[in-house]
Amino acid sequence: MFKKSLLFLLVLIAMFAGLSSISSATASKIPSNYSFDGTKTFGPVPYYANTKSQKAYIWNMAQTKRIHNLKNYPNTVWMVSKAFVKPVKGKNEVYYNLYSAYNKKIRGIAWYGYFQKSIIKLPVLFDSQQAYLNDLKTNKALKLTRMVAKLFPNSKINLDLSKSLYLSKDRNKSLLANFTNTKFISFNTFDARYQRMAPSKAINYIEQRLNKLGYDQNKRSSLSNYNIGLDIVGNAESYEKLSELKQATQYQYPMSKPGFQDMINYRSCAIVLAIPKNNAD
């Protein structure tokens, strides 16, 4: 009986030692001198809340009062302008100075663990149609892209067409070789306005522009023999190089280091429509 008790005690000691080492390893991942100041680099970094907690709060700037609960902002993009380290119960924790991308009056301080970067992997990084469609379906940062696709309910999304919007004309030749009746729709100068809007507002603005360009609801619905490619990027980091994507996803908090900078580095709004040659009349 004594041997079993002793064995049990040793197991417990080993478990606590293991938990302690995990805790220390977690703490050591965040340097005590870490900081980020988007006002001195390329501006704030976009984030989404990824917590299911009902008590995930944003505090006032002095961190003395809770002023917002993230459960009330499930679809908000938060712009992290600064980040800093604060020791909490013997561990380094990162806190964000942030504000709503859609209303700068909603701002404060919040713990970094409540958030994830708003990141888009651009079509040029996908090797298969299915992988692209899966990402389009699940990536929260692509909400507006999904909404724009629904404006063309009978047109199938095509990876090659989406890739063509990011490449030069010469590099597009092979991608577009299997299509005919290609139509490019570019919104040009209004990009900056739509990307600052909430998707629920931006989609109305985009639809109005499409209507003015001759693509009203009836026209869009009639394009059943067309495939569609989409280039819709708003409040998100977006990457066409795998090395940069890996850097961005390696750290949960924003980073600025030699050769890499978290930032909103791409803005665009363009659509391409084309008929696959094997479907052409």
Backbone hydrogen bonds, N-H to C=O, Kabsch-Sander energy under -0.5 kcal/mol:
donor,donor_aa,acceptor,acceptor_aa,energy
5,S,1,M,-2.2
6,L,2,F,-2.6
7,L,3,K,-2.6
8,F,4,K,-2.4
9,L,5,S,-2.4
10,L,6,L,-2.4
11,V,7,L,-2.1
12,L,8,F,-2.2
13,I,9,L,-2.4
14,A,10,L,-2.2
15,M,11,V,-2.4
16,F,12,L,-2.6
17,A,13,I,-2.2
18,G,14,A,-2.3
19,L,15,M,-2.6
20,S,16,F,-2.4
21,S,17,A,-2.3
22,I,18,G,-2.3
23,S,19,L,-2.6
24,S,20,S,-2.4
25,A,21,S,-2.5
26,T,22,I,-2.7
27,A,23,S,-2.4
28,S,24,S,-2.3
29,K,25,A,-0.8
29,K,26,T,-0.8
30,I,27,A,-1.3
34,Y,31,P,-1.7
36,F,83,A,-2.2
38,G,81,S,-3.0
39,T,81,S,-0.6
40,K,37,D,-1.6
41,T,38,G,-0.7
43,G,38,G,-2.2
45,V,80,V,-2.0
47,Y,78,W,-2.3
48,Y,116,Q,-2.9
49,A,76,T,-0.5
50,N,114,Y,-3.0
51,T,114,Y,-0.7
56,A,53,S,-0.5
57,Y,55,K,-0.8
58,I,68,H,-2.8
59,W,109,I,-3.6
60,N,65,K,-2.4
63,Q,60,N,-2.1
67,I,58,I,-2.9
68,H,58,I,-1.8
70,L,56,A,-3.1
72,N,69,N,-2.1
73,Y,70,L,-2.1
76,T,73,Y,-1.1
78,W,47,Y,-3.4
78,W,76,T,-0.5
79,M,99,Y,-3.2
80,V,45,V,-3.1
80,V,78,W,-0.7
81,S,79,M,-0.9
81,S,97,N,-2.1
82,K,97,N,-1.5
83,A,36,F,-2.3
84,F,95,Y,-2.1
85,V,34,Y,-0.7
86,K,93,E,-3.2
88,V,91,K,-3.5
91,K,88,V,-1.6
93,E,86,K,-1.7
93,E,91,K,-0.5
95,Y,84,F,-2.7
96,Y,110,A,-3.4
97,N,82,K,-2.7
98,L,96,Y,-0.7
98,L,108,G,-2.5
99,Y,79,M,-1.3
100,S,103,N,-0.7
100,S,106,I,-2.5
101,A,77,V,-3.0
103,N,100,S,-0.6
106,I,103,N,-2.2
107,R,105,K,-1.0
108,G,98,L,-2.3
109,I,59,W,-2.5
110,A,96,Y,-1.9
112,Y,94,V,-2.4
114,Y,111,W,-1.5
115,F,112,Y,-2.0
116,Q,48,Y,-2.5
118,S,46,P,-2.3
119,I,117,K,-1.1
120,I,237,E,-3.3
122,L,120,I,-0.8
122,L,239,Y,-2.2
125,L,122,L,-2.4
126,F,123,P,-2.1
132,Y,128,S,-1.8
133,L,129,Q,-2.4
134,N,130,Q,-2.6
135,D,131,A,-2.0
136,L,132,Y,-2.4
137,K,133,L,-1.7
138,T,134,N,-1.6
139,N,135,D,-2.7
142,L,139,N,-1.8
143,K,140,K,-1.3
146,R,142,L,-2.2
147,M,143,K,-1.9
148,V,144,L,-2.4
149,A,145,T,-2.2
150,K,146,R,-1.6
151,L,147,M,-0.6
151,L,148,V,-1.2
152,F,149,A,-1.7
155,S,152,F,-1.8
156,K,226,Y,-1.1
158,N,228,I,-2.7
162,S,158,N,-2.0
163,K,159,L,-2.9
164,S,160,D,-1.8
165,L,161,L,-0.6
165,L,162,S,-1.1
166,Y,163,K,-2.1
167,L,163,K,-0.6
172,N,168,S,-1.3
173,K,169,K,-0.7
173,K,170,D,-0.8
176,L,172,N,-2.6
177,A,173,K,-0.6
179,F,176,L,-1.8
180,T,275,I,-2.4
183,K,273,L,-3.4
185,I,271,I,-3.7
186,S,184,F,-0.5
187,F,269,C,-1.8
190,F,187,F,-1.7
191,D,188,N,-1.6
193,R,190,F,-0.7
194,Y,190,F,-2.0
195,Q,191,D,-2.2
196,R,193,R,-0.9
197,M,194,Y,-1.6
201,K,198,A,-1.7
202,A,198,A,-2.9
203,I,199,P,-2.5
205,Y,201,K,-1.7
206,I,202,A,-2.7
207,E,203,I,-2.4
208,Q,204,N,-2.0
209,R,205,Y,-1.8
210,L,206,I,-2.4
211,N,207,E,-2.4
212,K,208,Q,-1.9
213,L,209,R,-1.5
214,G,211,N,-1.4
215,Y,210,L,-2.9
216,D,214,G,-0.7
220,R,216,D,-2.7
221,S,217,Q,-2.3
222,S,218,N,-1.2
223,L,220,R,-1.1
224,S,222,S,-1.5
226,Y,223,L,-1.2
227,N,274,A,-3.6
228,I,156,K,-3.0
229,G,272,V,-2.8
231,D,270,A,-2.3
233,V,231,D,-0.5
233,V,268,S,-2.2
236,A,234,G,-2.0
237,E,118,S,-3.3
239,Y,120,I,-2.2
245,L,241,K,-2.0
246,K,242,L,-2.3
247,Q,243,S,-1.7
248,A,244,E,-2.4
249,T,245,L,-2.1
250,Q,246,K,-1.1
251,Y,247,Q,-0.8
257,K,260,F,-2.6
260,F,257,K,-2.6
262,D,255,M,-2.5
264,I,44,P,-0.5
265,N,263,M,-1.1
268,S,233,V,-1.1
270,A,231,D,-2.0
271,I,185,I,-2.7
272,V,229,G,-2.2
273,L,183,K,-2.9
274,A,227,N,-1.9
275,I,180,T,-3.0
277,K,178,N,-2.7
279,N,276,P,-2.2
280,A,276,P,-0.9
